[in-house]
Amino acid sequence: MAKIDTIHQQWVATLDAIRDSIVVLDDENLVLRANYAFANLANCPVEKVVGQEIGELLPWLRFKDGNISDVTQTATDGRVFEVRSNPTDTRVLGEVYILEDVSSIHAITQAEQDFNSDSDISLTKTVSTLSRAQDTTDPYTTAHNLRVGEYSKNIALELGLSEGEAQGIYYGAKIHDIGKLSTPSSILNKPGRLTRAEMNLIRMHPETGYSIVKDIEFGWPVHEIILQHHERLDGSGYPFGLKGDEIALAAQIVAVADVVEAMSSHRPYRPSLGIDAALTEIEQGSGKSYNSEIVNATIKVVSKSSSQ
């Protein structure tokens, strides 16, 4: 009996570790078991999910012949789910359903369609669609990217770049963290210190992001921004340890804007450190980790923004 209890506990723990929503239903569509992801999707405490009718928990679900339809379904909040059933002997377990959040995949597909359209604004639409894809995984990342975009554009203008160049850098900055689509939200929003394995997973996002957009010709240095925004002048950055002029100017601008925004904003794992701490960080790294001209321009941008 003890062995059976142990196996059950391991099974429950495994379900709760899975990012997809998983629910087990009886023949009346009442919940027998659900993992934490499903409870979050239903906006209901996991301990209260059991015994409820799934149609009441997720009123947007479509049914066919009394069962959940195995088709792509759209939730009330706009997220897209691929619904799959896993038939079992209901006398033993129940009907298992997996609801996989494929919102980012659909958004990326839409971005490719936008890019391939004949519209003069197709590239702008592509960036906007990719940016929206990030909404599905981490609202902190989305807001961060938008603010980094604004910082980056203003820094570029302060450096004397043209309006067109600054706008291109803005677009790249808006999706510089697009690679985090593949990072589990449990890691992105983890309140405590990350393990080495979790940190290594996050550090993959520049290359992952590049792989998402590499076939899109933006006409702006978007590829370089996504791939190089964590590189540092002294070679201490990642993923390639590039140095100096090996790093694109646009990526150097976004790198500084990224640090300033990240440090001065609230995160799930810590409160805001404040803009003064952020500026101190880039000043201390000026000429070493960060381009000194970009640091000076950033300080001016922040000063102008504070005085308005």
PAKE-79193 format. One record per residue (C-alpha): x, y, z. Coordinates in steps of 0.1 Angstrom, whole numbers, plus 5000, padded with zeros to 4 digits. Each point is the difference from the previous one (the first is absolute). Layout:
<rs>
XYZ
...
</rs>
This chain:
<rs>
500050005000
502850245009
501649934965
496750094984
499750325020
503550094989
499349944964
496950215002
501950295016
502649984973
497350004973
498350315016
503350185003
500849924964
496650144988
500550325020
503450054985
498649994964
499450344984
497049884980
496649995017
498949645007
496649905013
498449665007
496249984995
497449745008
497249914976
498050305011
502950244993
500650065037
503650065010
501649705017
503650145000
501850304986
503450155002
501050345011
500250134964
496449914995
498950165032
501850324990
498349994966
496649965017
500950275025
498949775028
502049875030
501249654992
498449865031
496650124988
500249884964
499249645007
496349924997
499150304978
498749974965
502650104975
497650214979
499450225030
503750045007
500950074963
496850144984
501850064967
500649634994
498249854971
498449655002
498949734975
497849715010
500550095036
503849994999
502550294996
500850054964
503549904990
500650334980
501850325005
498050225024
500350365010
499750105037
498150315011
503350195005
501149924964
502449725007
499949714976
500049645012
500549684982
497749755017
500849635000
498349715017
501749695012
497449735003
500349775030
497949755018
497750235019
499449745027
503650035009
501050364994
497650214978
500450194968
503250194998
500150334981
503150214993
499650374992
503350134984
500450374998
501150064964
499450375000
503650094992
500149754971
496950154985
501350355005
503349924983
498149844971
498050324998
503250205000
501349804971
496750064981
500450375008
503550004986
499049834968
497250244993
500350274974
499250285025
502650285004
499649965037
500549635001
503350015019
498450235026
497149755003
502549725003
501750165030
496750085016
498849654997
503249855014
499850255029
496449885007
501349645000
502050095031
496750105018
499149635002
503049905022
501150295022
498350345005
503250135017
502049924969
497550174977
500050335020
503849985004
500549974962
497750294993
501950235024
503449884987
498750094966
499250355010
503350045019
502049874970
498350224975
500750315021
503649905006
500549954963
498650354993
502250155027
503049844983
499150174968
498649714981
497350074974
496349965008
499849704978
503049835017
498650075034
496649864990
501749684987
501849965034
496650065017
498549714981
502949775008
499850095037
496349935001
500749644993
503649965013
498749745025
497949804976
502149705007
498549985035
496949864984
501749665005
500950075037
497549855025
498050285017
500849835033
503650094995
499450354986
497850085030
501849805027
500150215032
503349865013
503549954988
500349804967
502049685000
503049974976
497949784977
497150264999
502550284994
501549814971
496649944985
499250375001
503450084984
498949814970
497450264991
502150214976
500849714978
496449875003
498750344990
502350024970
498849664988
496450135001
500650304978
503149904980
498049954968
498350345002
501850294982
499150305021
502250264984
501150105035
502649855023
497449795018
501949674997
503150165015
498050155029
498349675009
503249804998
502550255015
498150215026
501849805029
503550044985
502450245018
502950204986
502549825022
498949654988
498349925032
496549964985
498249724983
499249804979
503350044980
502250225022
500350264972
502350315006
500050364990
499050074964
499149634995
496750115017
497650204978
499450365011
496249935001
500649715024
502350215022
497350265003
497349745009
502549845025
500250325020
496350084997
499349645011
502150035032
498550345009
496449894996
500549665017
501650155031
497650295003
496849784997
498349765023
500549634994
498249705015
503349905018
500950355014
498750365003
501350284978
503650095008
499350364987
501250214971
503050135020
501349655006
499549924963
502050314989
502749925025
500349654985
500550134965
502450275011
502249755018
500049794969
500650294976
502949934976
500249645013
496849814997
498150294983
500750254973
500950335018
498250214973
496949805004
500250025038
500350384998
497150024976
497949785023
500650235030
498950304979
496949814989
499149915035
500750355013
497750154973
497349755008
500250085037
499750384994
496949974979
</rs>
